[in-house]
């Protein structure tokens, strides 16, 4: 497995996303505006799969869920559970470290209106598949939202009908792995209380419990 298959900082497989990145970079020359690599423990027991970089978050900083609203609840919860060394992530070079957990995305590039097209999700799935292949230590996958849930199943060559997305759902996978579902920790979901801090913590606590077995 080559490093380039795991992560290609110059990837332009998706013309629409590549063009949008170029457009954003022209307006924000200091932003990362490239595919965002995974972040966390190199030998994780838990792999968290998000949707895609946020415009002024990971697309700006180069680290998943860093510098935007969605990362506030995420990193506060990870810190409370003893997984994160700090309760916030503000920059890719800050001292935050994750223990036993790694964070990646279904789509590594910023999509317009935060909505990747199905063909873009499918094209980027090769990277998630490669990540899972070189991470045999992963026992639990946490999917933040339906797109991440489906992407995880696709990366594992599993039929989507075999595991339906639902917040808090647990799906036992082949090889002893478990897929846990959570609503995405987006501003919309937290503001509307579709996802409360306790709901989110319950899912991540369960992930920690399963990973420790």
KELOFI-582829 format. One record per residue: residue number from 1; x, y, z of N, C-alpha, C in turn; chain; residue in one letter. Coordinates in nm, 4 decimals. Example, Ala and Ser with C-alpha at 12.3 -4.5 7.8 and 13.67 -1.06 7.14 Angstrom:
% residues 2
NUDREN; k; nu; nv; nw; cau; cav; caw; cu; cv; cw; c; r
NUDREN; 1; 1.3190; -0.5690; 0.7800; 1.2300; -0.4500; 0.7800; 1.3200; -0.3300; 0.7800; A; A
NUDREN; 2; 1.2850; -0.2250; 0.7080; 1.3670; -0.1060; 0.7140; 1.2900; 0.0030; 0.7870; A; S
This chain:
% residues 213
NUDREN; k; nu; nv; nw; cau; cav; caw; cu; cv; cw; c; r
NUDREN; 1; 0.0848; -0.1195; 0.0000; 0.0000; 0.0000; 0.0000; 0.0885; 0.1247; 0.0000; A; X
NUDREN; 2; 0.0714; 0.2094; -0.0957; 0.1544; 0.3287; -0.1020; 0.0940; 0.4405; -0.0197; A; X
NUDREN; 3; 0.1813; 0.5296; 0.0266; 0.1338; 0.6436; 0.1031; 0.0408; 0.7303; 0.0188; A; X
NUDREN; 4; 0.0644; 0.7341; -0.1125; -0.0174; 0.8187; -0.1988; -0.1610; 0.7684; -0.2081; A; X
NUDREN; 5; -0.1790; 0.6367; -0.1966; -0.3141; 0.5823; -0.1971; -0.3843; 0.6128; -0.0653; A; X
NUDREN; 6; -0.3078; 0.6159; 0.0430; -0.3657; 0.6507; 0.1719; -0.4040; 0.7974; 0.1775; A; X
NUDREN; 7; -0.3168; 0.8813; 0.1225; -0.3435; 1.0251; 0.1241; -0.2626; 1.0951; 0.0148; A; X
NUDREN; 8; -0.3321; 1.1609; -0.0741; -0.2674; 1.2338; -0.1826; -0.2991; 1.3825; -0.1672; A; X
NUDREN; 9; -0.2035; 1.4636; -0.1206; -0.2304; 1.6059; -0.0990; -0.2575; 1.6827; -0.2277; A; X
NUDREN; 10; -0.2252; 1.6220; -0.3406; -0.2460; 1.6889; -0.4693; -0.3606; 1.6274; -0.5494; A; X
NUDREN; 11; -0.4435; 1.5473; -0.4833; -0.5525; 1.4777; -0.5528; -0.6473; 1.5766; -0.6223; A; X
NUDREN; 12; -0.6783; 1.5476; -0.7487; -0.7743; 1.6270; -0.8254; -0.8682; 1.5326; -0.9017; A; X
NUDREN; 13; -0.9008; 1.4209; -0.8374; -0.9872; 1.3211; -0.9011; -1.1274; 1.3745; -0.9282; A; X
NUDREN; 14; -1.1706; 1.4665; -0.8458; -1.3073; 1.5213; -0.8592; -1.2982; 1.6634; -0.9150; A; X
NUDREN; 15; -1.3270; 1.6838; -1.0428; -1.3108; 1.8155; -1.1053; -1.3858; 1.9279; -1.0336; A; X
NUDREN; 16; -1.5089; 1.9008; -0.9907; -1.5871; 2.0054; -0.9237; -1.5223; 2.0455; -0.7918; A; X
NUDREN; 17; -1.4786; 1.9493; -0.7134; -1.4170; 1.9799; -0.5852; -1.2815; 2.0482; -0.6033; A; X
NUDREN; 18; -1.2048; 2.0038; -0.7020; -1.0743; 2.0653; -0.7277; -1.0911; 2.2103; -0.7694; A; X
NUDREN; 19; -1.1906; 2.2366; -0.8538; -1.2153; 2.3739; -0.8996; -1.2631; 2.4610; -0.7843; A; X
NUDREN; 20; -1.3450; 2.4046; -0.6965; -1.3948; 2.4819; -0.5824; -1.2826; 2.5131; -0.4856; A; X
NUDREN; 21; -1.1939; 2.4170; -0.4635; -1.0772; 2.4423; -0.3788; -0.9937; 2.5570; -0.4336; A; X
NUDREN; 22; -0.9722; 2.5576; -0.5644; -0.8942; 2.6645; -0.6270; -0.9613; 2.7995; -0.6081; A; X
NUDREN; 23; -1.0933; 2.7999; -0.6202; -1.1700; 2.9241; -0.6044; -1.1586; 2.9776; -0.4615; A; X
NUDREN; 24; -1.1723; 2.8872; -0.3647; -1.1636; 2.9280; -0.2247; -1.0216; 2.9750; -0.1918; A; X
NUDREN; 25; -0.9229; 2.9066; -0.2447; -0.7833; 2.9439; -0.2198; -0.7536; 3.0845; -0.2716; A; X
NUDREN; 26; -0.8145; 3.1204; -0.3817; -0.7938; 3.2548; -0.4367; -0.8488; 3.3611; -0.3428; A; X
NUDREN; 27; -0.9592; 3.3287; -0.2751; -1.0185; 3.4241; -0.1815; -0.9564; 3.4209; -0.0440; A; X
NUDREN; 28; -0.9020; 3.3049; -0.0075; -0.8398; 3.2871; 0.1238; -0.7010; 3.2234; 0.1049; A; X
NUDREN; 29; -0.6045; 3.2985; 0.0624; -0.4725; 3.2423; 0.0292; -0.4011; 3.1743; 0.1454; A; X
NUDREN; 30; -0.4400; 3.2046; 0.2691; -0.3744; 3.1433; 0.3844; -0.4400; 3.0118; 0.4263; A; X
NUDREN; 31; -0.5509; 2.9753; 0.3620; -0.6212; 2.8523; 0.3981; -0.5481; 2.7298; 0.3416; A; X
NUDREN; 32; -0.5699; 2.6148; 0.4048; -0.5116; 2.4883; 0.3609; -0.5570; 2.4552; 0.2190; A; X
NUDREN; 33; -0.6876; 2.4469; 0.1958; -0.7478; 2.4272; 0.0627; -0.6856; 2.3114; -0.0150; A; X
NUDREN; 34; -0.6704; 2.1985; 0.0521; -0.6219; 2.0761; -0.0091; -0.6981; 1.9607; 0.0559; A; X
NUDREN; 35; -0.6819; 1.8396; 0.0043; -0.7407; 1.7262; 0.0773; -0.6889; 1.7255; 0.2214; A; X
NUDREN; 36; -0.7771; 1.6949; 0.3148; -0.7403; 1.6971; 0.4571; -0.7067; 1.5552; 0.5032; A; X
NUDREN; 37; -0.5867; 1.5345; 0.5566; -0.5477; 1.4004; 0.6008; -0.6162; 1.3607; 0.7308; A; X
NUDREN; 38; -0.6133; 1.2321; 0.7597; -0.6655; 1.1831; 0.8876; -0.5774; 1.2344; 1.0007; A; X
NUDREN; 39; -0.6341; 1.2324; 1.1216; -0.5621; 1.2828; 1.2383; -0.5880; 1.1931; 1.3585; A; X
NUDREN; 40; -0.4831; 1.1656; 1.4352; -0.5013; 1.0924; 1.5592; -0.3989; 0.9823; 1.5786; A; X
NUDREN; 41; -0.4360; 0.8864; 1.6603; -0.3495; 0.7755; 1.6960; -0.3156; 0.6938; 1.5702; A; X
NUDREN; 42; -0.1879; 0.6643; 1.5443; -0.1524; 0.5855; 1.4260; -0.1930; 0.4386; 1.4362; A; X
NUDREN; 43; -0.2226; 0.3916; 1.5589; -0.2691; 0.2541; 1.5780; -0.3972; 0.2573; 1.6623; A; X
NUDREN; 44; -0.5041; 0.3110; 1.6053; -0.6261; 0.3340; 1.6831; -0.7101; 0.2085; 1.7023; A; X
NUDREN; 45; -0.7842; 0.2081; 1.8095; -0.8877; 0.1067; 1.8292; -1.0210; 0.1567; 1.7728; A; X
NUDREN; 46; -1.0326; 0.2911; 1.7639; -1.1552; 0.3536; 1.7138; -1.1212; 0.4410; 1.5951; A; X
NUDREN; 47; -1.1968; 0.4258; 1.4861; -1.1844; 0.5152; 1.3711; -1.3149; 0.5911; 1.3557; A; X
NUDREN; 48; -1.3079; 0.7227; 1.3677; -1.4254; 0.8076; 1.3508; -1.4288; 0.8595; 1.2067; A; X
NUDREN; 49; -1.5441; 0.8451; 1.1424; -1.5597; 0.8875; 1.0031; -1.6589; 1.0026; 0.9965; A; X
NUDREN; 50; -1.6119; 1.1193; 0.9523; -1.6980; 1.2348; 0.9369; -1.7451; 1.2490; 0.7933; A; X
NUDREN; 51; -1.7984; 1.3656; 0.7609; -1.8503; 1.3905; 0.6264; -1.7410; 1.4463; 0.5353; A; X
NUDREN; 52; -1.7037; 1.5728; 0.5577; -1.6065; 1.6408; 0.4719; -1.5549; 1.7636; 0.5463; A; X
NUDREN; 53; -1.4437; 1.8201; 0.5030; -1.3921; 1.9410; 0.5686; -1.4908; 2.0571; 0.5602; A; X
NUDREN; 54; -1.4980; 2.1366; 0.6677; -1.5793; 2.2574; 0.6677; -1.5013; 2.3729; 0.6072; A; X
NUDREN; 55; -1.5721; 2.4650; 0.5480; -1.5089; 2.5784; 0.4794; -1.4061; 2.6505; 0.5659; A; X
NUDREN; 56; -1.4481; 2.6920; 0.6862; -1.3591; 2.7695; 0.7720; -1.3041; 2.6857; 0.8879; A; X
NUDREN; 57; -1.3211; 2.5540; 0.8774; -1.2667; 2.4633; 0.9770; -1.1485; 2.3884; 0.9196; A; X
NUDREN; 58; -1.1690; 2.2594; 0.8893; -1.0590; 2.1764; 0.8398; -1.0030; 2.2269; 0.7073; A; X
NUDREN; 59; -1.0869; 2.2845; 0.6226; -1.0362; 2.3391; 0.4968; -0.9415; 2.4562; 0.5216; A; X
NUDREN; 60; -0.9574; 2.5207; 0.6355; -0.8690; 2.6321; 0.6711; -0.7438; 2.5818; 0.7430; A; X
NUDREN; 61; -0.7619; 2.4870; 0.8348; -0.6520; 2.4474; 0.9222; -0.5732; 2.3255; 0.8734; A; X
NUDREN; 62; -0.6400; 2.2370; 0.7985; -0.5735; 2.1155; 0.7545; -0.5854; 1.9993; 0.8512; A; X
NUDREN; 63; -0.6733; 2.0106; 0.9521; -0.6965; 1.9016; 1.0475; -0.8474; 1.8817; 1.0629; A; X
NUDREN; 64; -0.8965; 1.7569; 1.0615; -1.0404; 1.7322; 1.0743; -1.1018; 1.7980; 1.1981; A; X
NUDREN; 65; -1.2162; 1.8633; 1.1781; -1.2955; 1.9225; 1.2858; -1.2186; 2.0265; 1.3669; A; X
NUDREN; 66; -1.1220; 2.0895; 1.3081; -1.0408; 2.1875; 1.3802; -1.0691; 2.3282; 1.3325; A; X
NUDREN; 67; -1.1064; 2.4142; 1.4287; -1.1277; 2.5539; 1.3956; -1.2685; 2.5911; 1.3555; A; X
NUDREN; 68; -1.3638; 2.4983; 1.3685; -1.5020; 2.5344; 1.3358; -1.5971; 2.4850; 1.4442; A; X
NUDREN; 69; -1.7241; 2.5178; 1.4298; -1.8235; 2.4893; 1.5334; -1.8404; 2.3399; 1.5581; A; X
NUDREN; 70; -1.8361; 2.2604; 1.4515; -1.8587; 2.1169; 1.4659; -1.7562; 2.0515; 1.5572; A; X
NUDREN; 71; -1.6363; 2.1089; 1.5621; -1.5317; 2.0498; 1.6437; -1.5429; 2.0804; 1.7915; A; X
NUDREN; 72; -1.6251; 2.1795; 1.8278; -1.6345; 2.2181; 1.9688; -1.6853; 2.1024; 2.0542; A; X
NUDREN; 73; -1.8041; 2.0500; 2.0197; -1.8615; 1.9384; 2.0948; -1.7741; 1.8143; 2.0818; A; X
NUDREN; 74; -1.7215; 1.7915; 1.9623; -1.6407; 1.6720; 1.9400; -1.5195; 1.6666; 2.0327; A; X
NUDREN; 75; -1.4378; 1.7692; 2.0301; -1.3139; 1.7645; 2.1081; -1.3385; 1.7814; 2.2577; A; X
NUDREN; 76; -1.4436; 1.8535; 2.2955; -1.4786; 1.8602; 2.4371; -1.5155; 1.7212; 2.4894; A; X
NUDREN; 77; -1.5920; 1.6468; 2.4081; -1.6357; 1.5134; 2.4494; -1.5186; 1.4162; 2.4541; A; X
NUDREN; 78; -1.4320; 1.4215; 2.3543; -1.3157; 1.3325; 2.3536; -1.2261; 1.3585; 2.4748; A; X
NUDREN; 79; -1.2111; 1.4855; 2.5103; -1.1295; 1.5193; 2.6270; -1.1943; 1.4671; 2.7552; A; X
NUDREN; 80; -1.3261; 1.4826; 2.7651; -1.3976; 1.4369; 2.8845; -1.3877; 1.2855; 2.9017; A; X
NUDREN; 81; -1.3757; 1.2142; 2.7906; -1.3668; 1.0679; 2.7956; -1.2226; 1.0191; 2.8075; A; X
NUDREN; 82; -1.1283; 1.1123; 2.8142; -0.9888; 1.0746; 2.8303; -0.9197; 1.0370; 2.7012; A; X
NUDREN; 83; -0.9826; 1.0646; 2.5877; -0.9247; 1.0309; 2.4576; -0.8397; 1.1450; 2.4035; A; X
NUDREN; 84; -0.8835; 1.2682; 2.4275; -0.8115; 1.3852; 2.3794; -0.7329; 1.4517; 2.4909; A; X
NUDREN; 85; -0.6132; 1.4979; 2.4590; -0.5280; 1.5595; 2.5614; -0.5716; 1.7017; 2.5949; A; X
NUDREN; 86; -0.6536; 1.7613; 2.5083; -0.7034; 1.8983; 2.5290; -0.8499; 1.9046; 2.4904; A; X
NUDREN; 87; -0.9275; 1.9986; 2.5468; -1.0696; 2.0057; 2.5163; -1.1034; 2.0840; 2.3895; A; X
NUDREN; 88; -1.0005; 2.1337; 2.3209; -1.0278; 2.2070; 2.1974; -0.9148; 2.1860; 2.0977; A; X
NUDREN; 89; -0.9496; 2.2043; 1.9698; -0.8523; 2.1939; 1.8619; -0.8641; 2.3200; 1.7781; A; X
NUDREN; 90; -0.7581; 2.4004; 1.7762; -0.7654; 2.5299; 1.7090; -0.6750; 2.5408; 1.5874; A; X
NUDREN; 91; -0.5728; 2.4550; 1.5793; -0.4794; 2.4609; 1.4673; -0.4140; 2.3245; 1.4497; A; X
NUDREN; 92; -0.3690; 2.2958; 1.3282; -0.3102; 2.1654; 1.2994; -0.1789; 2.1428; 1.3741; A; X
NUDREN; 93; -0.1162; 2.2499; 1.4197; 0.0112; 2.2357; 1.4902; -0.0021; 2.2597; 1.6406; A; X
NUDREN; 94; -0.1261; 2.2606; 1.6920; -0.1398; 2.2750; 1.8369; -0.1040; 2.1417; 1.9032; A; X
NUDREN; 95; -0.0847; 2.1386; 2.0357; -0.0347; 2.0164; 2.1022; -0.1380; 1.9074; 2.1274; A; X
NUDREN; 96; -0.2593; 1.9206; 2.0736; -0.3616; 1.8188; 2.0959; -0.3155; 1.6823; 2.0448; A; X
NUDREN; 97; -0.3377; 1.5790; 2.1261; -0.3097; 1.4416; 2.0866; -0.4315; 1.3550; 2.1195; A; X
NUDREN; 98; -0.4576; 1.2562; 2.0353; -0.5666; 1.1629; 2.0581; -0.5091; 1.0258; 2.0911; A; X
NUDREN; 99; -0.5710; 0.9596; 2.1858; -0.5242; 0.8284; 2.2299; -0.6274; 0.7212; 2.1954; A; X
NUDREN; 100; -0.5889; 0.6282; 2.1093; -0.6775; 0.5183; 2.0740; -0.7807; 0.5515; 1.9695; A; X
NUDREN; 101; -0.7779; 0.6720; 1.9172; -0.8789; 0.7149; 1.8203; -0.8144; 0.7926; 1.7067; A; X
NUDREN; 102; -0.8677; 0.7727; 1.5879; -0.8229; 0.8446; 1.4693; -0.9456; 0.8995; 1.3978; A; X
NUDREN; 103; -0.9337; 1.0190; 1.3408; -1.0466; 1.0838; 1.2735; -1.0155; 1.1003; 1.1258; A; X
NUDREN; 104; -1.1101; 1.0613; 1.0426; -1.0965; 1.0795; 0.8988; -1.2310; 1.1270; 0.8434; A; X
NUDREN; 105; -1.2387; 1.1462; 0.7121; -1.3630; 1.1923; 0.6501; -1.4014; 1.1055; 0.5319; A; X
NUDREN; 106; -1.5309; 1.1025; 0.5026; -1.5799; 1.0312; 0.3843; -1.5268; 1.0957; 0.2574; A; X
NUDREN; 107; -1.5195; 1.2282; 0.2588; -1.4677; 1.3065; 0.1470; -1.3601; 1.3989; 0.2020; A; X
NUDREN; 108; -1.2425; 1.3940; 0.1452; -1.1288; 1.4665; 0.2019; -1.1194; 1.6116; 0.1571; A; X
NUDREN; 109; -1.1996; 1.6507; 0.0584; -1.1959; 1.7893; 0.0099; -1.3247; 1.8634; 0.0432; A; X
NUDREN; 110; -1.3120; 1.9936; 0.0575; -1.4276; 2.0802; 0.0826; -1.5253; 2.0753; -0.0344; A; X
NUDREN; 111; -1.6533; 2.0399; -0.0095; -1.7528; 2.0431; -0.1163; -1.8358; 2.1716; -0.1102; A; X
NUDREN; 112; -1.8818; 2.2235; -0.2232; -1.9696; 2.3409; -0.2214; -2.0938; 2.3142; -0.1360; A; X
NUDREN; 113; -2.1296; 2.4114; -0.0531; -2.2475; 2.4015; 0.0342; -2.2411; 2.2798; 0.1255; A; X
NUDREN; 114; -2.1195; 2.2264; 0.1481; -2.0984; 2.1106; 0.2344; -2.1756; 1.9878; 0.1867; A; X
NUDREN; 115; -2.1967; 1.9781; 0.0528; -2.2744; 1.8673; -0.0029; -2.1980; 1.8014; -0.1167; A; X
NUDREN; 116; -2.1223; 1.6963; -0.0875; -2.0541; 1.6242; -0.1948; -2.1536; 1.5469; -0.2793; A; X
NUDREN; 117; -2.1246; 1.5327; -0.4066; -2.2087; 1.4536; -0.4955; -2.1793; 1.3047; -0.4761; A; X
NUDREN; 118; -2.2759; 1.2191; -0.5097; -2.2544; 1.0744; -0.4927; -2.1295; 1.0223; -0.5629; A; X
NUDREN; 119; -2.1007; 1.0731; -0.6824; -1.9823; 1.0245; -0.7539; -1.8540; 1.0674; -0.6828; A; X
NUDREN; 120; -1.8571; 1.1827; -0.6159; -1.7396; 1.2297; -0.5413; -1.7172; 1.1457; -0.4166; A; X
NUDREN; 121; -1.8256; 1.1100; -0.3507; -1.8157; 1.0231; -0.2329; -1.7590; 0.8877; -0.2743; A; X
NUDREN; 122; -1.8084; 0.8347; -0.3854; -1.7623; 0.7041; -0.4335; -1.6152; 0.7088; -0.4732; A; X
NUDREN; 123; -1.5750; 0.8170; -0.5381; -1.4361; 0.8293; -0.5844; -1.3398; 0.8390; -0.4655; A; X
NUDREN; 124; -1.3800; 0.9110; -0.3629; -1.2942; 0.9313; -0.2466; -1.2932; 0.8095; -0.1553; A; X
NUDREN; 125; -1.3846; 0.7164; -0.1785; -1.3932; 0.6000; -0.0911; -1.2678; 0.5139; -0.0968; A; X
NUDREN; 126; -1.1919; 0.5255; -0.2049; -1.0677; 0.4479; -0.2163; -0.9708; 0.4830; -0.1038; A; X
NUDREN; 127; -0.9713; 0.6083; -0.0619; -0.8824; 0.6496; 0.0461; -0.9265; 0.5902; 0.1792; A; X
NUDREN; 128; -1.0563; 0.5908; 0.2053; -1.1072; 0.5319; 0.3300; -1.0818; 0.3816; 0.3312; A; X
NUDREN; 129; -1.1016; 0.3179; 0.2176; -1.0744; 0.1736; 0.2082; -0.9268; 0.1447; 0.2393; A; X
NUDREN; 130; -0.8381; 0.2274; 0.1843; -0.6947; 0.2090; 0.2087; -0.6607; 0.2304; 0.3555; A; X
NUDREN; 131; -0.7241; 0.3303; 0.4175; -0.6993; 0.3562; 0.5594; -0.7378; 0.2351; 0.6439; A; X
NUDREN; 132; -0.8531; 0.1774; 0.6145; -0.8994; 0.0624; 0.6920; -0.8100; -0.0595; 0.6700; A; X
NUDREN; 133; -0.7577; -0.0729; 0.5504; -0.6720; -0.1876; 0.5211; -0.5412; -0.1837; 0.5997; A; X
NUDREN; 134; -0.4927; -0.0640; 0.6285; -0.3645; -0.0545; 0.7004; -0.3846; -0.0262; 0.8494; A; X
NUDREN; 135; -0.5089; -0.0348; 0.8960; -0.5385; -0.0122; 1.0372; -0.6066; -0.1361; 1.0974; A; X
NUDREN; 136; -0.5353; -0.2482; 1.1053; -0.5964; -0.3694; 1.1611; -0.6320; -0.3557; 1.3082; A; X
NUDREN; 137; -0.5769; -0.2542; 1.3742; -0.6060; -0.2342; 1.5164; -0.7473; -0.1828; 1.5408; A; X
NUDREN; 138; -0.8136; -0.1297; 1.4366; -0.9470; -0.0706; 1.4533; -1.0499; -0.1786; 1.4865; A; X
NUDREN; 139; -1.1161; -0.1614; 1.5996; -1.2233; -0.2515; 1.6406; -1.3603; -0.1863; 1.6294; A; X
NUDREN; 140; -1.3629; -0.0538; 1.6344; -1.4901; 0.0196; 1.6315; -1.4816; 0.1330; 1.5306; A; X
NUDREN; 141; -1.5839; 0.1441; 1.4461; -1.5975; 0.2587; 1.3573; -1.7148; 0.3418; 1.4061; A; X
NUDREN; 142; -1.6948; 0.4710; 1.4174; -1.8024; 0.5624; 1.4558; -1.8347; 0.6489; 1.3347; A; X
NUDREN; 143; -1.9556; 0.6361; 1.2840; -1.9979; 0.7111; 1.1660; -2.0796; 0.8322; 1.2089; A; X
NUDREN; 144; -2.0333; 0.9502; 1.1710; -2.1061; 1.0733; 1.2018; -2.1960; 1.1090; 1.0845; A; X
NUDREN; 145; -2.3170; 1.0571; 1.0869; -2.4135; 1.0848; 0.9819; -2.4263; 0.9712; 0.8823; A; X
NUDREN; 146; -2.5340; 0.9782; 0.8029; -2.5647; 0.8702; 0.7091; -2.4591; 0.8554; 0.6000; A; X
NUDREN; 147; -2.4086; 0.9677; 0.5486; -2.3078; 0.9579; 0.4428; -2.1842; 0.8842; 0.4927; A; X
NUDREN; 148; -2.1398; 0.9171; 0.6132; -2.0244; 0.8492; 0.6705; -2.0550; 0.7013; 0.6946; A; X
NUDREN; 149; -2.1754; 0.6725; 0.7392; -2.2189; 0.5342; 0.7617; -2.2093; 0.4540; 0.6318; A; X
NUDREN; 150; -2.2659; 0.5087; 0.5252; -2.2634; 0.4389; 0.3967; -2.1204; 0.4267; 0.3431; A; X
NUDREN; 151; -2.0407; 0.5313; 0.3635; -1.9022; 0.5281; 0.3161; -1.8233; 0.4189; 0.3866; A; X
NUDREN; 152; -1.8467; 0.4019; 0.5152; -1.7772; 0.2975; 0.5907; -1.8151; 0.1595; 0.5387; A; X
NUDREN; 153; -1.9430; 0.1380; 0.5126; -1.9869; 0.0088; 0.4587; -1.9257; -0.0158; 0.3213; A; X
NUDREN; 154; -1.9254; 0.0873; 0.2370; -1.8670; 0.0729; 0.1033; -1.7187; 0.0388; 0.1123; A; X
NUDREN; 155; -1.6482; 0.1045; 0.2029; -1.5043; 0.0817; 0.2167; -1.4742; -0.0601; 0.2638; A; X
NUDREN; 156; -1.5694; -0.1203; 0.3329; -1.5527; -0.2574; 0.3822; -1.6183; -0.3601; 0.2895; A; X
NUDREN; 157; -1.6672; -0.3130; 0.1737; -1.7327; -0.3992; 0.0741; -1.8551; -0.4689; 0.1319; A; X
NUDREN; 158; -1.9302; -0.3961; 0.2148; -2.0524; -0.4496; 0.2740; -2.1736; -0.3833; 0.2104; A; X
NUDREN; 159; -2.2814; -0.4579; 0.1986; -2.4034; -0.4044; 0.1404; -2.4685; -0.3052; 0.2364; A; X
NUDREN; 160; -2.5146; -0.1938; 0.1822; -2.5773; -0.0925; 0.2671; -2.7037; -0.1449; 0.3342; A; X
NUDREN; 161; -2.7722; -0.2357; 0.2668; -2.8951; -0.2905; 0.3232; -2.8682; -0.3767; 0.4456; A; X
NUDREN; 162; -2.7418; -0.4143; 0.4656; -2.7091; -0.5008; 0.5789; -2.7050; -0.4259; 0.7112; A; X
NUDREN; 163; -2.7005; -0.2921; 0.7046; -2.6916; -0.2121; 0.8275; -2.7531; -0.0757; 0.8013; A; X
NUDREN; 164; -2.8673; -0.0501; 0.8594; -2.9380; 0.0762; 0.8389; -2.8911; 0.1806; 0.9383; A; X
NUDREN; 165; -2.8726; 0.3038; 0.8901; -2.8289; 0.4115; 0.9787; -2.9396; 0.4521; 1.0750; A; X
NUDREN; 166; -2.9007; 0.4707; 1.1996; -2.9906; 0.5269; 1.3010; -2.9034; 0.5735; 1.4163; A; X
NUDREN; 167; -2.9331; 0.6886; 1.4710; -2.8504; 0.7386; 1.5808; -2.8480; 0.6386; 1.6959; A; X
NUDREN; 168; -2.7280; 0.6055; 1.7406; -2.7122; 0.5126; 1.8516; -2.7131; 0.3659; 1.8117; A; X
NUDREN; 169; -2.7335; 0.3389; 1.6829; -2.7393; 0.1998; 1.6381; -2.6004; 0.1357; 1.6417; A; X
NUDREN; 170; -2.5971; 0.0071; 1.6703; -2.4744; -0.0716; 1.6702; -2.4882; -0.1823; 1.5662; A; X
NUDREN; 171; -2.3873; -0.1965; 1.4831; -2.3888; -0.2990; 1.3793; -2.2626; -0.3837; 1.3927; A; X
NUDREN; 172; -2.2796; -0.5118; 1.4199; -2.1659; -0.6024; 1.4310; -2.1218; -0.6411; 1.2901; A; X
NUDREN; 173; -1.9946; -0.6193; 1.2611; -1.9406; -0.6454; 1.1285; -1.8530; -0.7700; 1.1300; A; X
NUDREN; 174; -1.8211; -0.8169; 1.0135; -1.7323; -0.9319; 1.0021; -1.5954; -0.8986; 1.0614; A; X
NUDREN; 175; -1.5313; -0.9976; 1.1186; -1.3991; -0.9759; 1.1752; -1.4008; -0.9200; 1.3155; A; X
NUDREN; 176; -1.5188; -0.9103; 1.3753; -1.5276; -0.8633; 1.5129; -1.5356; -0.7136; 1.5302; A; X
NUDREN; 177; -1.5426; -0.6408; 1.4212; -1.5567; -0.4956; 1.4311; -1.7023; -0.4569; 1.4534; A; X
NUDREN; 178; -1.7219; -0.3355; 1.5064; -1.8557; -0.2820; 1.5278; -1.8641; -0.1435; 1.4668; A; X
NUDREN; 179; -1.9748; -0.1172; 1.3995; -2.0029; 0.0157; 1.3452; -2.1081; 0.0824; 1.4326; A; X
NUDREN; 180; -2.0744; 0.1985; 1.4886; -2.1681; 0.2763; 1.5702; -2.2100; 0.4003; 1.4931; A; X
NUDREN; 181; -2.3382; 0.4337; 1.5014; -2.3909; 0.5503; 1.4306; -2.4209; 0.6650; 1.5260; A; X
NUDREN; 182; -2.3925; 0.7864; 1.4791; -2.4308; 0.9073; 1.5525; -2.4721; 1.0137; 1.4527; A; X
NUDREN; 183; -2.5655; 1.0970; 1.4932; -2.5902; 1.2168; 1.4131; -2.4613; 1.2990; 1.4110; A; X
NUDREN; 184; -2.4409; 1.3699; 1.3038; -2.3213; 1.4532; 1.2911; -2.3278; 1.5682; 1.3922; A; X
NUDREN; 185; -2.2118; 1.6043; 1.4476; -2.2063; 1.7113; 1.5483; -2.1991; 1.8494; 1.4817; A; X
NUDREN; 186; -2.2843; 1.8713; 1.3863; -2.2889; 1.9984; 1.3135; -2.3604; 2.1054; 1.3953; A; X
NUDREN; 187; -2.3399; 2.2300; 1.3566; -2.4091; 2.3398; 1.4241; -2.5602; 2.3216; 1.4164; A; X
NUDREN; 188; -2.6105; 2.2818; 1.2997; -2.7545; 2.2645; 1.2831; -2.8076; 2.1589; 1.3790; A; X
NUDREN; 189; -2.7432; 2.0441; 1.3842; -2.7924; 1.9354; 1.4696; -2.7861; 1.9689; 1.6176; A; X
NUDREN; 190; -2.6813; 2.0392; 1.6595; -2.6705; 2.0732; 1.8014; -2.7622; 2.1896; 1.8380; A; X
NUDREN; 191; -2.7768; 2.2864; 1.7495; -2.8655; 2.4006; 1.7778; -3.0116; 2.3591; 1.7840; A; X
NUDREN; 192; -3.0513; 2.2642; 1.6997; -3.1905; 2.2191; 1.6984; -3.2164; 2.1100; 1.8016; A; X
NUDREN; 193; -3.1109; 2.0687; 1.8722; -3.1180; 1.9645; 1.9750; -3.1491; 1.8270; 1.9155; A; X
NUDREN; 194; -3.1325; 1.8142; 1.7863; -3.1413; 1.6805; 1.7286; -3.0319; 1.5927; 1.7878; A; X
NUDREN; 195; -2.9185; 1.6576; 1.8151; -2.8083; 1.5905; 1.8837; -2.7723; 1.6725; 2.0062; A; X
NUDREN; 196; -2.7885; 1.6138; 2.1238; -2.7514; 1.6814; 2.2476; -2.6122; 1.6330; 2.2906; A; X
NUDREN; 197; -2.5455; 1.7101; 2.3756; -2.4154; 1.6646; 2.4250; -2.4210; 1.5267; 2.4895; A; X
NUDREN; 198; -2.5287; 1.4980; 2.5632; -2.5397; 1.3673; 2.6281; -2.5583; 1.2555; 2.5257; A; X
NUDREN; 199; -2.6372; 1.2807; 2.4221; -2.6559; 1.1809; 2.3168; -2.5223; 1.1477; 2.2502; A; X
NUDREN; 200; -2.4448; 1.2514; 2.2249; -2.3160; 1.2321; 2.1589; -2.2194; 1.1580; 2.2504; A; X
NUDREN; 201; -2.2183; 1.1987; 2.3763; -2.1285; 1.1336; 2.4724; -2.1641; 0.9870; 2.4899; A; X
NUDREN; 202; -2.2932; 0.9543; 2.4881; -2.3347; 0.8153; 2.5047; -2.2777; 0.7277; 2.3932; A; X
NUDREN; 203; -2.2822; 0.7785; 2.2692; -2.2296; 0.7004; 2.1570; -2.0788; 0.6810; 2.1707; A; X
NUDREN; 204; -2.0076; 0.7897; 2.2018; -1.8623; 0.7792; 2.2117; -1.8198; 0.6965; 2.3335; A; X
NUDREN; 205; -1.8965; 0.7045; 2.4406; -1.8675; 0.6201; 2.5573; -1.8824; 0.4724; 2.5214; A; X
NUDREN; 206; -1.9836; 0.4423; 2.4442; -2.0045; 0.3051; 2.4004; -1.8904; 0.2597; 2.3102; A; X
NUDREN; 207; -1.8419; 0.3496; 2.2248; -1.7281; 0.3168; 2.1381; -1.6059; 0.2819; 2.2216; A; X
NUDREN; 208; -1.5808; 0.3605; 2.3242; -1.4668; 0.3347; 2.4137; -1.4832; 0.1995; 2.4832; A; X
NUDREN; 209; -1.6045; 0.1713; 2.5274; -1.6316; 0.0443; 2.5961; -1.6056; -0.0743; 2.5032; A; X
NUDREN; 210; -1.6561; -0.0664; 2.3801; -1.6380; -0.1759; 2.2856; -1.4919; -0.1913; 2.2442; A; X
NUDREN; 211; -1.4237; -0.0790; 2.2283; -1.2839; -0.0821; 2.1856; -1.1939; -0.1455; 2.2912; A; X
NUDREN; 212; -1.2368; -0.1380; 2.4164; -1.1547; -0.1902; 2.5270; -1.1677; -0.3416; 2.5430; A; X
NUDREN; 213; -1.2629; -0.4011; 2.4741; -1.2846; -0.5449; 2.4900; -1.1737; -0.6244; 2.4228; A; X
